[in-house]
Structure formats: structure tokens, C-alpha cells
Amino acid sequence: MNEKNSLLAEFEGVVSGHRDGHGFVIRDDGQADIYLPSNEMRAVLHKDRVKARIVRLDRKGRPEGRVTEILERSDTPIIGRLLQESGVWLVAPEDKRYGQDVLIPKGATGSAKPGQVVVVELTEPPALYGQPVGRIKEVLGEIDDPGMEIEIAVRKYGVPHAFSEAALAQARSLPDHVRAADLKHRVDLRDVPLVTIDGEDARDFDDAVYCEPAKVGRAKGWRLLVAIADVSHYVDTGSAIDVDAYERATSVYFPRRVIPMLPEKLSNGLCSLNPGVERLCMVCDMLINAKGEIHAYQFYPAVMFSHARFTYTEVASILQNTRGPEAQARKPLVPYLLNLHDVYRALLLARQARGAVDFETVETQIVCDESGRIERIVPRTRNDAHKLIEEAMLAANVCSAEFIEQGKHTGLFRVHEGPTPEKQEILRNYLKAMGVQQTITDNPKPMEFQQIAAATKDRPESQQIHTMLLRSMQQAIYTPVNSGHFGLAFEAYTHFTSPIRRYPDLLVHRVIKAILSQRRYQLPALPTPGEAHAKLSKRLASRARPSEEPPRKLPADTLAWQAAGLHCSANERRADEASRDVEAWLKCKYMREHLGEEFSGVVSSVTSFGLFVTLDAMYVEGLVHITELGGEYFRFDEARQELRGERTGIRYALGTRVDVQVSRVDLDGRRIDFRLVTPDDDLVGRAMREKAGTDAAAGRERKARRNERSPVTDVKAAVRKAASKKAGPSGAAGKQRKGRRG
């Protein structure tokens, strides 16, 4: 399509507002977003579906559009604070992408008071010369009420947070304990000392483990049991609880609060593998050899009795000191923990042999007081107990994926594809610019990434390099079409181990049970995909690379599973976004108490408009805008991921240490701004010396080139020199001095 036709063509998409008043149309066809100036945003709101066309291209060739038709108004409720200005009631949206305040008629305020956080339902959309009008649907409370940030986030992101009456009624009808009839056709493992190992604040226990030495062939090995809560026994396909669980797709974790996928009677009670009570489970029973390879496995339904609820900290202490107080308190179970540690070390060998990617990153935990205010932010350290459980779960998940493939049954795989060609090229350029000798091939394997990580782990900028390796990766998704898991270096992988909090795991349990009983599992009629599903579907479509081969037509059964996988993937992202939003809110409230204070930190991201800096003591990230970097022009080097000053040569890259002052906190925008405290003298000095050294080297090179001139050139130079001497100060030399003064 030529440029003229592209300007005339109309297309459909969804409006995405921007806090500065302009917006974009996210096109349905996956093409580049279309910029909408602020005057075009007056009659539309964030999330409206529109028809638009391109009216012009800006200086950089980016399209600017005009809305030609509003196809569908968003029915998403707007959350904001009720204000009264000059006798007029209005709600200022908490999400600044809406761009306009909502007028509230006098009789539509309900019981809300000025300053309170409310939920608004629009009664009149905006027009070119009129603001949107609405009525207050729900009063959430005061802005500083404990947990208000969570109430806002669940509504802002459309996270289902109230179970249907039918689901609650069904949960109430379930038994409080395992009944004798439930034990039919189950293996009795109640005498096997299975234990759970989780975090201190865990409330739902999906998994229990047990390990003992065993012969694998003629060699040494282990028998590893991974027992997972049998949620599918209590949640029937298509039941009220199942419908609600599918809609949620995952539990959502916030500081001090969890919005569970299942009603509490199941998530914390009947399904949770609590200590000292009988529970139904699905077991992956594995034989593992000394190389960490899974020699054989089987699945079966069982009944178990958890012999203990361990924490990661407790198990790590026992493994470090088998004669310490923690070990003495759990003496009968210590041998089994040591067996688990032994099989973990073998599984670790297999992981290294596969070349699975394993970057050490810092995860943080927000510690709040009773009122929900942040007390501190601490790093979440991963010890051997965390890694032990992780490897056991990976082993069970791999067996599940292989079992589904061998059973020739459609199901959901957890697929993680390799980096896109674009990201590969960015990474290659970066590694070259950083002087890293290793690089990646055109069709990279996980081993290549792990080798680069290992080769650079002792370099000063190792954190910077590992961050770039991590950013080159794609996000994993759920899909019935298996193409392996790149990061973990598995040919087939799925999720089996967390059916209390993840719907894909519940589906995997149902498929495994169907294969065991030699039948087919049929997906129920699924609800209409939601907004999160639509967003991810478009994102994946835009990521797909054009192929000369026509797309393979998938069977109807596979298409249904594909829709389920897309729904679960999208709602997993929705949960992550809501959790991040709450954390950002809490961090902003926390940093408001530290306005004007100075902290040291490290550059965690570099963009063309500035630096993101993570504070050492608080693990909070904020922006140092490029205008705060000093009175010189900074050029963004995408290959090196750095900003470099043209005058001083000072460089700010990933991993650069800086001192900053907290200058501004925008709670509504979830944004923290820093300014640089007088740039580090050593940094500037070193940059100036490097620049001077570069200039000197360039000067020496020019001089060397002059010395290498041909005899003819030297004769011409001698003639010019003699002429200049004869001309005197008013000649060429005088002109040169005048030029220098100018």
C-alpha cells in the first residue's frame, strides 16, 4: 500500500490514553500505534474502541491519526477521588490515562463524602465540548485507609475479587475432611513421611515431598515423591467453583493479602496439605539416577498425611548444621531432608548439563505493619531449601509434560520460546560494545546464554550484562502446541505442581487422570474471553513473524485449548500488573516520608530520556530525568545501553553507582523522581581523562599520518611553509590566530 492509500485507509483499534493528555490507538491488526493529539482525545476515553485513520506523518515518519467513529464505549468502571470545586461535584480518575474528570450531578453522589475514593459508572460519554458525566456506584473509603491500594488495583485491572453465590454455596456443601468413600482407588501413603517446605507467610500448601535412596539399575539413585493437592477431586469441570476459578485463572498476591483462585474452604482447608491431617493428592513418583536423570516415573492418585510443615529458613539451617537446635527439634525427619538434599545436587548436575539459564537476580519482599504501611523492603534470599523444592517441582512438571505427550492427549504446555531476531541483534551489539568475547549464534541455545553468564560473573559490570541477557528473553505462555521451554532447556514442560493457585495446573491434573483411566478429557464451554485475553492475543499476533508457509489449520479441540491457554496467560499478566501497581503505590507512599533525603544506588535501566536508579538500602526504583544530569548534551548509545556526555565524556550505564536525592513523588502516577547529587568527582575525572586520552591518541594518529606523507606532499608542504614565513604575521599565521579568537 502506497503512502496516499495508507493515509486514506481506516482501521479499528482501542484507545490508550496518556497522562499528559494525548493518546494512541492500539491497532487490531498489530501495526504501529497511531498517535492521537490532545484535541482528538476530548471525545474519547481510555479503552474505548474506535475507527480511525492516519492524517499525517510527523518528522520521524510516525503516524498521527484522527478518530472517525466511536465503535464501543468501555464499560470499565472508573475509580477516583470525589472532589467539590465551586459547588460542582466531580471525580478525578486515579488512572491518569483517562485524562478528563467526570462530572457528578448533585443527586448522583450517594453517600460519598469529598475526598473519598469512589467507583463511577458513566451515564454520559465525553463530547468535543463536554466532559463525561457519571454516578457513584460504590464508595471504597478514605485514600489512607489500610488496603485501599489493593481495592483500587483489583478494580483498575478488572481482577475478580468476589466469588459468585453459587460458588460459595457449593464450597459450603463440601465436607470438612477426607471421607472413607474418597479413599477408593487411591494408594495409601499415610505412613510415608511426606513434608511441606514453604515460606513463613504461606497459607496454602500445594506440594509435599519425600525422598529415599534407591537402586536405579545397578547404580546408586533415589526415589523422589512429589505429592500435589488433588483439587480436581473436589472441583468438577463446569461447576460453579470451576467457572469462578477459570475466570480468575490464578491467585493474586499482594503484600498482606491474597485474592485466591478457589474459595478459602478449599485453598486453605480441604485441598491444602496442612500438617497432621489426611489429604487427597496426585503423586509423581520418580526414580532418579546419580546424574540427575529421570530414569522412570509414574502418576497415581493417593491419600497422604503431612508429617511436618517446614519453612525454607528452617530447612536451610538443618542442612547447614545437622546438630543444631533446628535439627534436634526435627530429629526423626532430618535423614529424609538429607536425602532430598542429595537428590537436589544430582538434579543440579543435570540442569548444568542441559545448559539451563540461571541468572541470580534480587527479589524483594515488602514488610508492612498492621495498618498496611511499609516498615521496610528486604531482599528475598534463595537458599538451598528454595532450590531443592524448585528442582523437585521442575522434575514433576517435566514428567507431566512427557506423560501428556506420550498419552497423545491435548493439554496445556508451558512454552518459552527463544529470543526474537530483533532482540538477538540488540544483544549481540551490546556484548560486542562491552568487549565480551562470547556471543550468541543465529539460532541460540540456552547453553550459550549460561556460558556468557558464567564467563562474565567476575567482571565489575556482571550485573549489567546479566540484566541484558535476561531482557533479551521472551515471556512464557500456556499453549497446547508444544515447542519446548528455552530458559529451562526442556523439550517439553508444563505446570502440574500448583493447582490451588493456578488453573492450568488443575487442567493438567484432569488430563493426567483421563489418561490413567483411558478416556478423553473434554474442556467445558468457556466464558467469553476478557480484555486481558484480547490484549495478549494482539501482542502475540504482532510478535509473530511472517512465514511463506500458510498457517496450519488446528483441530477444533486444539483451538479450544489454545483459547484456554491464552486466557490463562493473559490473566497471569493481569495479576502481575495488579501486584506491581500495588507495590508501586506502597513504595511511593513510603518514599514520600523520605523527600529531600539522599541515598546511594545503582543504575538499573537506561533510556533516551534518563536513568532509572535502584536505591541500595530500600530497593526502590526512581527516575533521574536526562535534564537532571548536568548542563551538557547526553547521547543515548543503544548498543552499550548508556548515556554519554559529549563535553565531559561521562558515562552512565547499567550498573553505574550514583548518589541521588528524592526530589518528587507522584502517588497517582506511581512515579518517584530523583536528582543526582553532585556527580561523583572520580567519575567525572575519569571520564575527562579518558576523553583527553582519546583526543591525544587521535592527535598522535593525525601526526603519524602527516609523517607518512609521500615525498611530493612533503615538497608541497615545504613550499607552503616558506610562503607563510614570507607572508609574516599578517599572512596565513595571522589568519589562523584570528580564526582561533573567533
Sequence and secondary structure as in RCSB ss.txt:
>XXXX:A:sequence
MNEKNSLLAEFEGVVSGHRDGHGFVIRDDGQADIYLPSNEMRAVLHKDRVKARIVRLDRKGRPEGRVTEILERSD
TPIIGRLLQESGVWLVAPEDKRYGQDVLIPKGATGSAKPGQVVVVELTEPPALYGQPVGRIKEVLGEIDDPGMEI
EIAVRKYGVPHAFSEAALAQARSLPDHVRAADLKHRVDLRDVPLVTIDGEDARDFDDAVYCEPAKVGRAKGWRLL
VAIADVSHYVDTGSAIDVDAYERATSVYFPRRVIPMLPEKLSNGLCSLNPGVERLCMVCDMLINAKGEIHAYQFY
PAVMFSHARFTYTEVASILQNTRGPEAQARKPLVPYLLNLHDVYRALLLARQARGAVDFETVETQIVCDESGRIE
RIVPRTRNDAHKLIEEAMLAANVCSAEFIEQGKHTGLFRVHEGPTPEKQEILRNYLKAMGVQQTITDNPKPMEFQ
QIAAATKDRPESQQIHTMLLRSMQQAIYTPVNSGHFGLAFEAYTHFTSPIRRYPDLLVHRVIKAILSQRRYQLPA
LPTPGEAHAKLSKRLASRARPSEEPPRKLPADTLAWQAAGLHCSANERRADEASRDVEAWLKCKYMREHLGEEFS
GVVSSVTSFGLFVTLDAMYVEGLVHITELGGEYFRFDEARQELRGERTGIRYALGTRVDVQVSRVDLDGRRIDFR
LVTPDDDLVGRAMREKAGTDAAAGRERKARRNERSPVTDVKAAVRKAASKKAGPSGAAGKQRKGRRG
>XXXX:A:secstr
  HHHHHH EEEEEEEE TTS EEEEETT    EEE GGGGTT  TT EEEEEEEEE TTS EEEEEEEEEE   
  EEEEEEEETTEEEEEESSGGG S EEE GGG TT  TT EEEEEEEE  BTTB  EEEEEEEEE TTSTTHHH
HHHHHHTT   S  HHHHHHHHHS SS  GGGGTT EE TTS  EEEE TT     EEEEEEEEEETTEEEEEEE
EEEE GGGTS TTSHHHHHHHHH B EEETTEEE SS HIIIIIISS  BTSEEEEEEEEEEEETTS EEEEEEE
EEEEEB EEEEHHHHHHHHH TTSHHHHHTGGGHHHHHHHHHHHHHHHHHHHHHT       EEEEEE TTS EE
EEEEE   HHHHHHHHHHHHHHHHHHHHHHHTT    EEEB    HHHHHHHHHHHHHTT S    SS  HHHHH
HHHHHTTTSTTHHHHHHHHHHTS   EEESS   BTTTTBSS    S TTTBHHHHHHHHHHHHHHTT       
     HHHHHHHHHHHHHS   SS      HHHHHHHHHHHHHHHHHHHHHHHHHHHHHHHHHHHHHTTTT EEE
EEEEEEETTEEEEEETTT  EEEEEGGGS SS EEEETTTTEEEETTT  EEETT EEEEEEEEEETTTTEEEEE
E S  HHHHHHHHHHHHHHHHHHHHHHHHHHHT  HHHHHHHHHHHHHHHHH TTSHHHHHHHHHH 
